[in-house]
Every structure is written in C-alpha cells, then in structure tokens.
Amino acid sequence: MTDDTLFEDELAEPEILTLPLDGWHRSQGARMVEFAGYHMPIQYEGIMAEHLWVRDAAGLFDVSHMGQLRIAGPDVVEALEALLPADVAGLGEGRQRYSLLLADDGGILDDLMLARLPAGDPLGEGEGAFYMVVNGATKWDDLAHLRERLDDAITLNLLDERALLALQGPKAVEALDRLVPGVAALGFMQAGAFDWNGAALWVSRSGYTGEDGFEISVPEEAVEALADALVAQPEVKPIGLGARDSLRLEAGLPLYGHDLTPETTPVEADLGFALSKRRREEGGFPGAERVLAEHAGGSAMKRVGLTVEGRQPVREGALVVDAEGAPIGRVTSGGFAPSVGQPIAMAFVPAALAAPGTAIQLLQRGKPHAATVVPMPFVPHRYVRKGAPK
C-alpha cells in the first residue's frame, strides 16, 4: 500500500450503514437520508400527514439504528448504579425505566431505557440480566464507556442480530394485540416476552411521541415479515424521521445531541425525575455532588418550552437574547407543530426567565422573533398506566 493510498483512506468518508429494512422502506416509497450513520427513511407520504396519522391512529417507526444491549453478571445491579442515577435495585422484572448515562462531572453522555429481564431471560441465557436501549448516534461511545467502567465479570452484549420497531399512536394497542395477543395487558413502562410466528419478541409499552405505543425487539430475520403484518393492519402506516421529530417536540421530549449533550446536566435539562429518590439521598453515581447540589439549589440554565409568535419556525441554533440583544441562551429544537398549529421550540434560558408566561426574545439569522415560555408537553401525553411502575 502506498503512502498516497493511506492518505486517501484517511480522507475517505465513513461508510453509511443500512438497516435490515432498508429495501422494505424503499419499496414503501420512503425518501432516505443519512442519520446516525445509517440510511434511514425521513418521510413516505409527507411529514405533516404522517404526524397527524400518528396522533389519530398508529404509525410504525424503524428504530433499528439504536443500540440494544444485554448486561448481566455478578453484582450487575451495583455496577449499573455506579453509572446511572436510577434505582436499579428497585426495578422489578418486566419493568422499564428512563435513565441517563452520566460523565464524572455530571454531564449527560446519553439518555436511555433500562429494563430488568424476567427469569427465563428471552434475550440470552441466565437470570438477573438487564436490557438497555441507547441512542444510535452514541451507541459505540456508550459501549466503550460501559466496557471501560464495568467489571470484567459483567457481560455486555450488543444485540446486533435484533431489529427494533416502534408502533405509536392511540390505535397502536388494537393493531398490535391483534397480531401479538397479550400485549394490551402491559401498562406504561412495562415489558414482556412474546412470541410471533415462532419469533421471540421483547415488547415494552412506552414511546417517544407522547402517544400510547410499543417498542418491539425482533430477530433480524423476522423483522420484514412483522413490518408487513403491521402495515397490513388498517390502523398502521409507516412513518419517517421527520414526523418522529415533530411528534417528540410536541411531547416535550429531548433529543440527544441537540437538547442533551455532555455539557448539559440532568437538572438543567429538566430531567430531575430521572434522579430516583433513593439515589438522591445516597448519591454514588457519576457527578453526584454537582447534580444533587443543582437539584437542591437549582441550576443557572434551564430547558424550557416556547411558543413562537407568527408562522415562521425558529430552528436549533437560534439565540435567546436580552433587551440589548446580547446572547443569553440558545434554541436546541424548534419547528412548526402540526397538532398545536403554530411554531414551538425548546431552549435553554437563564433560570430567572424559566417561569411560564415569561416573554423571550429570539434571534435567528439576524431576524427577531417573540416567544413565550410555556409548560411542556405542548400536547398532553396519552400513556396508558396500569398500576404504579416499580
């Protein structure tokens, strides 16, 4: 190999990966874009139509780019509690919890879902294991971080032979229960093992749209048949990344790499609920001193929701400015909200300006926009709760 070839290899763009359903998406008429290192569908019929379909019926999202992990071994509970601010010990079998992977200074490395697998673990051998789903854009960094911090006796497996689908919307339960009887018995943040035509599924009831819905972990070889069966239901249409983003924005849910970064703490991000009561009392997680001090006394900046006057959306990167036009904060997500009928945004502002009703001045490409702090979510969540999650 010549030096010139070496130089060309260094300049070569990283390979964009394909999802197991890549051909299926294209056959459904999807427009594909690069996201998190993968070719992914951004839309099929159009973002507005897909967004409203999910709010009224049920939409099928392919989220197979996300990292599905199985973590097991002696003292696995203690090992996970040394990395997350969650009450892992109190997480019952078949229960799921939102949590955060934190850096030593309390910054957020990723947000994630964690579930305790039941006896007879459907995703591996042995008992006492946990199932974790991390963001696609950060999964390789997350794996490296976990492997570095977990004891060698803890097994950490990337379940790369499994795909992941999300079915979201008020009619998701009737569509999925028709195919996989029993899923309707799950409540919000509950999960269980199911069988579909001989394929072992792991199904949880939660979602990233604010609607009722499910995430379905399925063996890669069965995912196309399952996707076909789902979109054959009258309630279900395939939905792309564009509507996924507008739906989660209306639901007031942050996106990692935009609203959450390693420079953001849980309190700044208004994610104090992810700090479980016992862990707030005991500490023992990365950045606990800083995070708990902010939880008790408040942080200098705060993530808030904004409604924007007029019809012009403000986008990520727009500045929050004071009366003199000096930058004092930043918009991290923004767009037109189809279900609200006006532009909305999320921004980090000084804590003194975080109360609902506060007038906020934004600056985008030199043009001012008037906005008002409002409570989130912008659209009420419609999760189905059946008993208190443990």
Contacts in CASP RR format, 6 or more apart in sequence:
PFRMAT RR
TARGET T0000
AUTHOR 0000-0000-0000
METHOD contacts of the structure
MODEL  1
MTDDTLFEDELAEPEILTLPLDGWHRSQGARMVEFAGYHMPIQYEGIMAE
HLWVRDAAGLFDVSHMGQLRIAGPDVVEALEALLPADVAGLGEGRQRYSL
LLADDGGILDDLMLARLPAGDPLGEGEGAFYMVVNGATKWDDLAHLRERL
DDAITLNLLDERALLALQGPKAVEALDRLVPGVAALGFMQAGAFDWNGAA
LWVSRSGYTGEDGFEISVPEEAVEALADALVAQPEVKPIGLGARDSLRLE
AGLPLYGHDLTPETTPVEADLGFALSKRRREEGGFPGAERVLAEHAGGSA
MKRVGLTVEGRQPVREGALVVDAEGAPIGRVTSGGFAPSVGQPIAMAFVP
AALAAPGTAIQLLQRGKPHAATVVPMPFVPHRYVRKGAPK
14 37 0 8 1.000
16 34 0 8 1.000
16 37 0 8 1.000
16 38 0 8 1.000
16 39 0 8 1.000
17 37 0 8 1.000
17 38 0 8 1.000
17 39 0 8 1.000
17 65 0 8 1.000
18 38 0 8 1.000
18 39 0 8 1.000
19 25 0 8 1.000
19 38 0 8 1.000
19 39 0 8 1.000
19 40 0 8 1.000
19 62 0 8 1.000
19 64 0 8 1.000
19 65 0 8 1.000
19 163 0 8 1.000
20 64 0 8 1.000
20 163 0 8 1.000
20 220 0 8 1.000
20 223 0 8 1.000
20 224 0 8 1.000
21 62 0 8 1.000
21 64 0 8 1.000
21 163 0 8 1.000
21 223 0 8 1.000
21 224 0 8 1.000
21 227 0 8 1.000
22 32 0 8 1.000
22 39 0 8 1.000
24 224 0 8 1.000
24 227 0 8 1.000
24 228 0 8 1.000
25 32 0 8 1.000
25 40 0 8 1.000
25 41 0 8 1.000
25 62 0 8 1.000
25 238 0 8 1.000
26 32 0 8 1.000
28 41 0 8 1.000
28 44 0 8 1.000
28 231 0 8 1.000
28 238 0 8 1.000
29 44 0 8 1.000
30 41 0 8 1.000
30 42 0 8 1.000
30 43 0 8 1.000
30 44 0 8 1.000
30 238 0 8 1.000
30 240 0 8 1.000
31 41 0 8 1.000
31 42 0 8 1.000
31 43 0 8 1.000
31 44 0 8 1.000
32 39 0 8 1.000
32 40 0 8 1.000
32 41 0 8 1.000
32 42 0 8 1.000
33 39 0 8 1.000
33 40 0 8 1.000
33 41 0 8 1.000
33 42 0 8 1.000
33 241 0 8 1.000
34 40 0 8 1.000
35 42 0 8 1.000
35 65 0 8 1.000
35 241 0 8 1.000
36 65 0 8 1.000
36 135 0 8 1.000
36 136 0 8 1.000
36 137 0 8 1.000
37 65 0 8 1.000
37 137 0 8 1.000
38 65 0 8 1.000
40 62 0 8 1.000
40 65 0 8 1.000
40 240 0 8 1.000
40 241 0 8 1.000
41 62 0 8 1.000
41 238 0 8 1.000
41 240 0 8 1.000
41 241 0 8 1.000
42 240 0 8 1.000
42 241 0 8 1.000
42 242 0 8 1.000
43 50 0 8 1.000
43 240 0 8 1.000
43 241 0 8 1.000
43 242 0 8 1.000
43 243 0 8 1.000
44 50 0 8 1.000
44 237 0 8 1.000
44 238 0 8 1.000
44 239 0 8 1.000
44 240 0 8 1.000
45 237 0 8 1.000
46 243 0 8 1.000
47 240 0 8 1.000
47 242 0 8 1.000
47 243 0 8 1.000
47 246 0 8 1.000
48 338 0 8 1.000
50 59 0 8 1.000
50 237 0 8 1.000
50 239 0 8 1.000
50 240 0 8 1.000
50 242 0 8 1.000
50 243 0 8 1.000
51 243 0 8 1.000
51 246 0 8 1.000
51 247 0 8 1.000
51 338 0 8 1.000
51 339 0 8 1.000
52 338 0 8 1.000
52 339 0 8 1.000
53 59 0 8 1.000
53 237 0 8 1.000
53 239 0 8 1.000
54 168 0 8 1.000
54 169 0 8 1.000
54 209 0 8 1.000
54 211 0 8 1.000
54 239 0 8 1.000
54 243 0 8 1.000
54 247 0 8 1.000
55 169 0 8 1.000
55 170 0 8 1.000
55 211 0 8 1.000
55 247 0 8 1.000
55 338 0 8 1.000
55 339 0 8 1.000
55 379 0 8 1.000
56 170 0 8 1.000
56 171 0 8 1.000
57 169 0 8 1.000
57 170 0 8 1.000
57 171 0 8 1.000
57 235 0 8 1.000
57 236 0 8 1.000
57 237 0 8 1.000
58 167 0 8 1.000
58 168 0 8 1.000
58 169 0 8 1.000
58 170 0 8 1.000
58 171 0 8 1.000
58 172 0 8 1.000
58 175 0 8 1.000
58 213 0 8 1.000
58 233 0 8 1.000
58 235 0 8 1.000
58 236 0 8 1.000
58 237 0 8 1.000
59 167 0 8 1.000
59 168 0 8 1.000
59 169 0 8 1.000
59 172 0 8 1.000
59 236 0 8 1.000
59 237 0 8 1.000
59 238 0 8 1.000
59 239 0 8 1.000
60 165 0 8 1.000
60 166 0 8 1.000
60 167 0 8 1.000
60 227 0 8 1.000
60 230 0 8 1.000
60 231 0 8 1.000
60 236 0 8 1.000
60 237 0 8 1.000
60 238 0 8 1.000
60 239 0 8 1.000
61 165 0 8 1.000
61 166 0 8 1.000
61 167 0 8 1.000
61 168 0 8 1.000
61 238 0 8 1.000
61 239 0 8 1.000
61 240 0 8 1.000
61 244 0 8 1.000
62 163 0 8 1.000
62 164 0 8 1.000
62 165 0 8 1.000
62 227 0 8 1.000
62 238 0 8 1.000
63 164 0 8 1.000
63 165 0 8 1.000
63 166 0 8 1.000
63 215 0 8 1.000
64 163 0 8 1.000
64 164 0 8 1.000
64 165 0 8 1.000
64 223 0 8 1.000
65 136 0 8 1.000
66 133 0 8 1.000
66 134 0 8 1.000
66 135 0 8 1.000
66 136 0 8 1.000
66 139 0 8 1.000
66 164 0 8 1.000
67 133 0 8 1.000
67 134 0 8 1.000
67 135 0 8 1.000
67 136 0 8 1.000
67 139 0 8 1.000
67 142 0 8 1.000
67 158 0 8 1.000
67 159 0 8 1.000
67 164 0 8 1.000
68 131 0 8 1.000
68 132 0 8 1.000
68 133 0 8 1.000
68 158 0 8 1.000
68 159 0 8 1.000
68 160 0 8 1.000
68 162 0 8 1.000
68 164 0 8 1.000
68 217 0 8 1.000
69 131 0 8 1.000
69 132 0 8 1.000
69 133 0 8 1.000
69 134 0 8 1.000
69 143 0 8 1.000
69 146 0 8 1.000
69 156 0 8 1.000
69 157 0 8 1.000
69 158 0 8 1.000
69 159 0 8 1.000
70 117 0 8 1.000
70 123 0 8 1.000
70 124 0 8 1.000
70 129 0 8 1.000
70 130 0 8 1.000
70 131 0 8 1.000
70 132 0 8 1.000
70 155 0 8 1.000
70 156 0 8 1.000
70 157 0 8 1.000
70 159 0 8 1.000
71 79 0 8 1.000
71 80 0 8 1.000
71 129 0 8 1.000
71 130 0 8 1.000
71 131 0 8 1.000
71 132 0 8 1.000
71 146 0 8 1.000
71 150 0 8 1.000
71 154 0 8 1.000
71 155 0 8 1.000
71 156 0 8 1.000
71 157 0 8 1.000
72 121 0 8 1.000
72 126 0 8 1.000
72 128 0 8 1.000
72 129 0 8 1.000
72 130 0 8 1.000
72 154 0 8 1.000
72 155 0 8 1.000
73 128 0 8 1.000
73 129 0 8 1.000
73 153 0 8 1.000
73 154 0 8 1.000
73 155 0 8 1.000
74 153 0 8 1.000
74 154 0 8 1.000
75 151 0 8 1.000
75 153 0 8 1.000
75 154 0 8 1.000
76 128 0 8 1.000
76 129 0 8 1.000
76 130 0 8 1.000
76 154 0 8 1.000
77 88 0 8 1.000
77 89 0 8 1.000
79 150 0 8 1.000
79 151 0 8 1.000
79 154 0 8 1.000
80 86 0 8 1.000
80 88 0 8 1.000
80 114 0 8 1.000
80 130 0 8 1.000
81 87 0 8 1.000
81 88 0 8 1.000
81 89 0 8 1.000
81 279 0 8 1.000
81 284 0 8 1.000
81 285 0 8 1.000
82 149 0 8 1.000
82 284 0 8 1.000
82 285 0 8 1.000
82 286 0 8 1.000
83 101 0 8 1.000
83 102 0 8 1.000
83 146 0 8 1.000
83 149 0 8 1.000
83 150 0 8 1.000
83 285 0 8 1.000
83 286 0 8 1.000
84 99 0 8 1.000
84 100 0 8 1.000
84 101 0 8 1.000
84 102 0 8 1.000
84 114 0 8 1.000
84 285 0 8 1.000
85 99 0 8 1.000
85 100 0 8 1.000
85 102 0 8 1.000
85 266 0 8 1.000
85 274 0 8 1.000
85 275 0 8 1.000
85 276 0 8 1.000
85 279 0 8 1.000
85 283 0 8 1.000
85 285 0 8 1.000
85 288 0 8 1.000
85 291 0 8 1.000
86 97 0 8 1.000
86 99 0 8 1.000
86 114 0 8 1.000
86 274 0 8 1.000
86 276 0 8 1.000
86 279 0 8 1.000
87 97 0 8 1.000
87 276 0 8 1.000
87 277 0 8 1.000
87 278 0 8 1.000
87 279 0 8 1.000
88 114 0 8 1.000
88 130 0 8 1.000
90 390 0 8 1.000
91 97 0 8 1.000
91 114 0 8 1.000
91 115 0 8 1.000
91 116 0 8 1.000
91 390 0 8 1.000
92 116 0 8 1.000
92 390 0 8 1.000
93 116 0 8 1.000
93 117 0 8 1.000
93 118 0 8 1.000
93 119 0 8 1.000
94 115 0 8 1.000
94 116 0 8 1.000
94 117 0 8 1.000
94 118 0 8 1.000
94 190 0 8 1.000
94 191 0 8 1.000
94 192 0 8 1.000
95 115 0 8 1.000
95 116 0 8 1.000
95 189 0 8 1.000
95 190 0 8 1.000
95 191 0 8 1.000
95 389 0 8 1.000
95 390 0 8 1.000
96 113 0 8 1.000
96 114 0 8 1.000
96 115 0 8 1.000
96 189 0 8 1.000
96 190 0 8 1.000
96 191 0 8 1.000
96 204 0 8 1.000
96 206 0 8 1.000
96 389 0 8 1.000
97 113 0 8 1.000
97 114 0 8 1.000
97 115 0 8 1.000
97 189 0 8 1.000
97 389 0 8 1.000
98 111 0 8 1.000
98 112 0 8 1.000
98 113 0 8 1.000
98 114 0 8 1.000
98 189 0 8 1.000
98 273 0 8 1.000
98 274 0 8 1.000
99 111 0 8 1.000
99 112 0 8 1.000
99 113 0 8 1.000
99 114 0 8 1.000
99 274 0 8 1.000
100 108 0 8 1.000
100 109 0 8 1.000
100 110 0 8 1.000
100 111 0 8 1.000
100 112 0 8 1.000
100 266 0 8 1.000
100 271 0 8 1.000
100 274 0 8 1.000
101 108 0 8 1.000
101 109 0 8 1.000
101 110 0 8 1.000
101 111 0 8 1.000
101 112 0 8 1.000
101 134 0 8 1.000
101 142 0 8 1.000
101 145 0 8 1.000
101 146 0 8 1.000
102 108 0 8 1.000
102 109 0 8 1.000
102 266 0 8 1.000
102 285 0 8 1.000
102 286 0 8 1.000
102 287 0 8 1.000
102 291 0 8 1.000
103 109 0 8 1.000
103 262 0 8 1.000
103 286 0 8 1.000
103 287 0 8 1.000
104 286 0 8 1.000
104 287 0 8 1.000
105 286 0 8 1.000
105 287 0 8 1.000
105 290 0 8 1.000
106 265 0 8 1.000
106 266 0 8 1.000
106 286 0 8 1.000
106 287 0 8 1.000
106 288 0 8 1.000
106 290 0 8 1.000
106 291 0 8 1.000
107 261 0 8 1.000
107 262 0 8 1.000
107 263 0 8 1.000
107 264 0 8 1.000
107 265 0 8 1.000
107 266 0 8 1.000
107 287 0 8 1.000
108 256 0 8 1.000
108 260 0 8 1.000
108 261 0 8 1.000
108 262 0 8 1.000
108 264 0 8 1.000
108 265 0 8 1.000
108 266 0 8 1.000
108 269 0 8 1.000
108 271 0 8 1.000
109 138 0 8 1.000
109 141 0 8 1.000
109 142 0 8 1.000
109 145 0 8 1.000
109 262 0 8 1.000
110 134 0 8 1.000
110 135 0 8 1.000
110 138 0 8 1.000
110 141 0 8 1.000
110 142 0 8 1.000
110 256 0 8 1.000
111 135 0 8 1.000
111 254 0 8 1.000
111 256 0 8 1.000
111 260 0 8 1.000
111 271 0 8 1.000
111 274 0 8 1.000
112 132 0 8 1.000
112 133 0 8 1.000
112 134 0 8 1.000
112 135 0 8 1.000
112 142 0 8 1.000
113 132 0 8 1.000
113 133 0 8 1.000
113 204 0 8 1.000
113 206 0 8 1.000
113 215 0 8 1.000
114 130 0 8 1.000
114 131 0 8 1.000
114 132 0 8 1.000
115 130 0 8 1.000
115 131 0 8 1.000
115 132 0 8 1.000
115 191 0 8 1.000
115 204 0 8 1.000
116 128 0 8 1.000
116 129 0 8 1.000
116 130 0 8 1.000
116 131 0 8 1.000
117 123 0 8 1.000
117 128 0 8 1.000
117 129 0 8 1.000
117 130 0 8 1.000
117 131 0 8 1.000
118 192 0 8 1.000
118 193 0 8 1.000
119 127 0 8 1.000
119 128 0 8 1.000
120 126 0 8 1.000
120 127 0 8 1.000
121 127 0 8 1.000
121 128 0 8 1.000
121 129 0 8 1.000
122 192 0 8 1.000
122 193 0 8 1.000
122 200 0 8 1.000
122 202 0 8 1.000
123 129 0 8 1.000
123 131 0 8 1.000
123 159 0 8 1.000
123 162 0 8 1.000
123 202 0 8 1.000
123 217 0 8 1.000
131 191 0 8 1.000
131 202 0 8 1.000
131 217 0 8 1.000
133 164 0 8 1.000
133 215 0 8 1.000
134 142 0 8 1.000
135 142 0 8 1.000
135 256 0 8 1.000
137 256 0 8 1.000
137 257 0 8 1.000
138 256 0 8 1.000
138 257 0 8 1.000
139 158 0 8 1.000
143 156 0 8 1.000
143 158 0 8 1.000
146 156 0 8 1.000
147 156 0 8 1.000
150 156 0 8 1.000
159 217 0 8 1.000
161 219 0 8 1.000
161 220 0 8 1.000
162 217 0 8 1.000
162 218 0 8 1.000
162 219 0 8 1.000
162 220 0 8 1.000
163 217 0 8 1.000
163 218 0 8 1.000
163 219 0 8 1.000
163 220 0 8 1.000
163 223 0 8 1.000
164 215 0 8 1.000
164 216 0 8 1.000
164 217 0 8 1.000
164 218 0 8 1.000
165 215 0 8 1.000
165 216 0 8 1.000
165 218 0 8 1.000
165 223 0 8 1.000
165 226 0 8 1.000
165 227 0 8 1.000
165 230 0 8 1.000
166 207 0 8 1.000
166 208 0 8 1.000
166 213 0 8 1.000
166 214 0 8 1.000
166 215 0 8 1.000
166 216 0 8 1.000
167 175 0 8 1.000
167 176 0 8 1.000
167 213 0 8 1.000
167 214 0 8 1.000
167 216 0 8 1.000
167 230 0 8 1.000
167 236 0 8 1.000
168 207 0 8 1.000
168 208 0 8 1.000
168 209 0 8 1.000
168 210 0 8 1.000
168 211 0 8 1.000
168 212 0 8 1.000
168 213 0 8 1.000
168 214 0 8 1.000
168 239 0 8 1.000
168 247 0 8 1.000
169 209 0 8 1.000
169 211 0 8 1.000
169 212 0 8 1.000
169 213 0 8 1.000
169 382 0 8 1.000
170 211 0 8 1.000
170 212 0 8 1.000
170 382 0 8 1.000
171 235 0 8 1.000
172 211 0 8 1.000
172 212 0 8 1.000
172 213 0 8 1.000
172 214 0 8 1.000
172 235 0 8 1.000
172 236 0 8 1.000
173 183 0 8 1.000
173 184 0 8 1.000
173 212 0 8 1.000
173 213 0 8 1.000
173 214 0 8 1.000
173 384 0 8 1.000
174 184 0 8 1.000
174 235 0 8 1.000
175 230 0 8 1.000
175 233 0 8 1.000
175 235 0 8 1.000
175 236 0 8 1.000
176 183 0 8 1.000
176 203 0 8 1.000
176 214 0 8 1.000
176 216 0 8 1.000
176 230 0 8 1.000
177 183 0 8 1.000
177 184 0 8 1.000
178 233 0 8 1.000
179 196 0 8 1.000
179 226 0 8 1.000
179 229 0 8 1.000
179 230 0 8 1.000
179 233 0 8 1.000
180 194 0 8 1.000
180 195 0 8 1.000
180 196 0 8 1.000
180 201 0 8 1.000
180 203 0 8 1.000
182 194 0 8 1.000
183 194 0 8 1.000
183 203 0 8 1.000
183 205 0 8 1.000
183 214 0 8 1.000
185 386 0 8 1.000
186 192 0 8 1.000
186 203 0 8 1.000
186 204 0 8 1.000
186 205 0 8 1.000
186 214 0 8 1.000
186 386 0 8 1.000
187 205 0 8 1.000
187 384 0 8 1.000
187 385 0 8 1.000
187 386 0 8 1.000
187 387 0 8 1.000
188 205 0 8 1.000
188 206 0 8 1.000
188 212 0 8 1.000
188 383 0 8 1.000
188 384 0 8 1.000
188 385 0 8 1.000
188 386 0 8 1.000
188 389 0 8 1.000
189 204 0 8 1.000
189 205 0 8 1.000
189 206 0 8 1.000
189 389 0 8 1.000
190 204 0 8 1.000
190 205 0 8 1.000
190 386 0 8 1.000
190 389 0 8 1.000
191 202 0 8 1.000
191 203 0 8 1.000
191 204 0 8 1.000
191 205 0 8 1.000
192 202 0 8 1.000
192 203 0 8 1.000
192 204 0 8 1.000
193 200 0 8 1.000
193 201 0 8 1.000
193 202 0 8 1.000
193 203 0 8 1.000
194 201 0 8 1.000
194 202 0 8 1.000
194 203 0 8 1.000
195 201 0 8 1.000
196 218 0 8 1.000
196 222 0 8 1.000
196 226 0 8 1.000
197 222 0 8 1.000
197 225 0 8 1.000
198 222 0 8 1.000
199 218 0 8 1.000
199 219 0 8 1.000
199 222 0 8 1.000
199 226 0 8 1.000
200 219 0 8 1.000
201 216 0 8 1.000
201 217 0 8 1.000
201 218 0 8 1.000
202 216 0 8 1.000
202 217 0 8 1.000
203 214 0 8 1.000
203 215 0 8 1.000
203 216 0 8 1.000
203 217 0 8 1.000
204 214 0 8 1.000
204 215 0 8 1.000
205 212 0 8 1.000
205 213 0 8 1.000
205 214 0 8 1.000
205 384 0 8 1.000
206 213 0 8 1.000
206 214 0 8 1.000
206 215 0 8 1.000
206 383 0 8 1.000
207 213 0 8 1.000
207 214 0 8 1.000
207 215 0 8 1.000
208 244 0 8 1.000
208 247 0 8 1.000
208 248 0 8 1.000
208 251 0 8 1.000
208 253 0 8 1.000
209 244 0 8 1.000
209 247 0 8 1.000
209 248 0 8 1.000
209 251 0 8 1.000
210 247 0 8 1.000
210 248 0 8 1.000
210 250 0 8 1.000
210 251 0 8 1.000
210 253 0 8 1.000
210 377 0 8 1.000
210 379 0 8 1.000
210 381 0 8 1.000
210 382 0 8 1.000
210 383 0 8 1.000
211 247 0 8 1.000
211 381 0 8 1.000
211 382 0 8 1.000
212 382 0 8 1.000
212 383 0 8 1.000
212 384 0 8 1.000
216 226 0 8 1.000
218 226 0 8 1.000
227 238 0 8 1.000
230 236 0 8 1.000
231 237 0 8 1.000
231 238 0 8 1.000
245 255 0 8 1.000
245 333 0 8 1.000
246 335 0 8 1.000
246 336 0 8 1.000
246 337 0 8 1.000
246 338 0 8 1.000
248 255 0 8 1.000
249 333 0 8 1.000
249 334 0 8 1.000
249 335 0 8 1.000
249 337 0 8 1.000
249 344 0 8 1.000
249 346 0 8 1.000
249 378 0 8 1.000
250 337 0 8 1.000
250 338 0 8 1.000
250 339 0 8 1.000
250 340 0 8 1.000
250 344 0 8 1.000
250 377 0 8 1.000
250 378 0 8 1.000
250 379 0 8 1.000
251 377 0 8 1.000
251 378 0 8 1.000
251 379 0 8 1.000
251 381 0 8 1.000
252 305 0 8 1.000
252 346 0 8 1.000
252 376 0 8 1.000
252 377 0 8 1.000
252 378 0 8 1.000
253 377 0 8 1.000
254 260 0 8 1.000
254 269 0 8 1.000
254 271 0 8 1.000
254 303 0 8 1.000
254 332 0 8 1.000
254 333 0 8 1.000
254 346 0 8 1.000
255 333 0 8 1.000
258 316 0 8 1.000
258 332 0 8 1.000
258 333 0 8 1.000
259 269 0 8 1.000
259 303 0 8 1.000
259 332 0 8 1.000
259 333 0 8 1.000
259 346 0 8 1.000
260 269 0 8 1.000
264 348 0 8 1.000
265 290 0 8 1.000
265 291 0 8 1.000
265 294 0 8 1.000
265 299 0 8 1.000
266 272 0 8 1.000
266 274 0 8 1.000
266 275 0 8 1.000
266 291 0 8 1.000
266 295 0 8 1.000
267 291 0 8 1.000
267 294 0 8 1.000
267 295 0 8 1.000
267 298 0 8 1.000
267 299 0 8 1.000
268 294 0 8 1.000
268 299 0 8 1.000
268 300 0 8 1.000
268 301 0 8 1.000
268 302 0 8 1.000
268 303 0 8 1.000
268 348 0 8 1.000
269 303 0 8 1.000
270 302 0 8 1.000
270 303 0 8 1.000
270 304 0 8 1.000
270 376 0 8 1.000
272 295 0 8 1.000
275 291 0 8 1.000
275 292 0 8 1.000
275 295 0 8 1.000
279 285 0 8 1.000
280 292 0 8 1.000
280 295 0 8 1.000
283 292 0 8 1.000
285 291 0 8 1.000
298 351 0 8 1.000
299 351 0 8 1.000
300 350 0 8 1.000
300 351 0 8 1.000
301 329 0 8 1.000
301 348 0 8 1.000
301 349 0 8 1.000
301 350 0 8 1.000
301 351 0 8 1.000
302 348 0 8 1.000
302 349 0 8 1.000
302 350 0 8 1.000
302 351 0 8 1.000
302 354 0 8 1.000
303 332 0 8 1.000
303 346 0 8 1.000
303 347 0 8 1.000
303 348 0 8 1.000
304 346 0 8 1.000
304 347 0 8 1.000
304 348 0 8 1.000
304 349 0 8 1.000
304 353 0 8 1.000
304 354 0 8 1.000
304 373 0 8 1.000
304 376 0 8 1.000
305 344 0 8 1.000
305 345 0 8 1.000
305 346 0 8 1.000
305 347 0 8 1.000
305 373 0 8 1.000
305 374 0 8 1.000
305 375 0 8 1.000
305 376 0 8 1.000
305 378 0 8 1.000
306 331 0 8 1.000
306 344 0 8 1.000
306 345 0 8 1.000
306 346 0 8 1.000
306 347 0 8 1.000
306 360 0 8 1.000
306 362 0 8 1.000
306 371 0 8 1.000
306 372 0 8 1.000
306 373 0 8 1.000
306 374 0 8 1.000
307 340 0 8 1.000
307 342 0 8 1.000
307 343 0 8 1.000
307 344 0 8 1.000
307 371 0 8 1.000
307 372 0 8 1.000
307 374 0 8 1.000
307 378 0 8 1.000
308 314 0 8 1.000
308 342 0 8 1.000
308 343 0 8 1.000
308 344 0 8 1.000
308 345 0 8 1.000
308 362 0 8 1.000
308 369 0 8 1.000
308 370 0 8 1.000
308 371 0 8 1.000
309 369 0 8 1.000
309 370 0 8 1.000
309 371 0 8 1.000
309 372 0 8 1.000
310 342 0 8 1.000
310 343 0 8 1.000
311 336 0 8 1.000
311 342 0 8 1.000
311 343 0 8 1.000
312 343 0 8 1.000
312 369 0 8 1.000
313 334 0 8 1.000
313 335 0 8 1.000
313 336 0 8 1.000
313 343 0 8 1.000
313 345 0 8 1.000
314 331 0 8 1.000
314 334 0 8 1.000
314 335 0 8 1.000
314 343 0 8 1.000
314 345 0 8 1.000
314 362 0 8 1.000
314 364 0 8 1.000
314 369 0 8 1.000
314 371 0 8 1.000
315 331 0 8 1.000
315 334 0 8 1.000
315 335 0 8 1.000
315 364 0 8 1.000
316 331 0 8 1.000
316 332 0 8 1.000
316 333 0 8 1.000
316 334 0 8 1.000
317 330 0 8 1.000
317 331 0 8 1.000
317 332 0 8 1.000
317 364 0 8 1.000
318 330 0 8 1.000
318 331 0 8 1.000
318 345 0 8 1.000
318 347 0 8 1.000
318 362 0 8 1.000
318 363 0 8 1.000
318 364 0 8 1.000
318 369 0 8 1.000
319 327 0 8 1.000
319 329 0 8 1.000
319 330 0 8 1.000
319 331 0 8 1.000
319 362 0 8 1.000
319 363 0 8 1.000
319 364 0 8 1.000
320 327 0 8 1.000
320 328 0 8 1.000
320 329 0 8 1.000
320 330 0 8 1.000
320 331 0 8 1.000
320 347 0 8 1.000
320 348 0 8 1.000
320 349 0 8 1.000
320 353 0 8 1.000
320 360 0 8 1.000
320 361 0 8 1.000
320 362 0 8 1.000
321 327 0 8 1.000
321 328 0 8 1.000
321 329 0 8 1.000
321 361 0 8 1.000
321 362 0 8 1.000
321 363 0 8 1.000
321 368 0 8 1.000
322 328 0 8 1.000
322 361 0 8 1.000
323 361 0 8 1.000
325 361 0 8 1.000
325 363 0 8 1.000
327 363 0 8 1.000
328 349 0 8 1.000
328 350 0 8 1.000
328 353 0 8 1.000
329 347 0 8 1.000
329 348 0 8 1.000
329 349 0 8 1.000
329 350 0 8 1.000
330 347 0 8 1.000
330 348 0 8 1.000
331 345 0 8 1.000
331 346 0 8 1.000
331 347 0 8 1.000
331 362 0 8 1.000
331 364 0 8 1.000
332 346 0 8 1.000
332 347 0 8 1.000
332 348 0 8 1.000
333 345 0 8 1.000
333 346 0 8 1.000
334 343 0 8 1.000
334 344 0 8 1.000
334 345 0 8 1.000
334 346 0 8 1.000
335 343 0 8 1.000
335 344 0 8 1.000
335 345 0 8 1.000
336 342 0 8 1.000
336 343 0 8 1.000
336 344 0 8 1.000
337 343 0 8 1.000
337 344 0 8 1.000
337 378 0 8 1.000
337 379 0 8 1.000
339 378 0 8 1.000
339 379 0 8 1.000
340 378 0 8 1.000
340 379 0 8 1.000
344 378 0 8 1.000
345 362 0 8 1.000
345 371 0 8 1.000
346 376 0 8 1.000
347 360 0 8 1.000
347 362 0 8 1.000
349 360 0 8 1.000
349 373 0 8 1.000
353 360 0 8 1.000
353 373 0 8 1.000
354 373 0 8 1.000
355 373 0 8 1.000
356 373 0 8 1.000
356 374 0 8 1.000
356 375 0 8 1.000
357 372 0 8 1.000
357 373 0 8 1.000
357 374 0 8 1.000
358 372 0 8 1.000
358 373 0 8 1.000
359 370 0 8 1.000
359 371 0 8 1.000
359 372 0 8 1.000
360 370 0 8 1.000
360 371 0 8 1.000
360 372 0 8 1.000
360 373 0 8 1.000
361 368 0 8 1.000
361 369 0 8 1.000
361 370 0 8 1.000
361 371 0 8 1.000
362 368 0 8 1.000
362 369 0 8 1.000
362 370 0 8 1.000
362 371 0 8 1.000
363 369 0 8 1.000
END
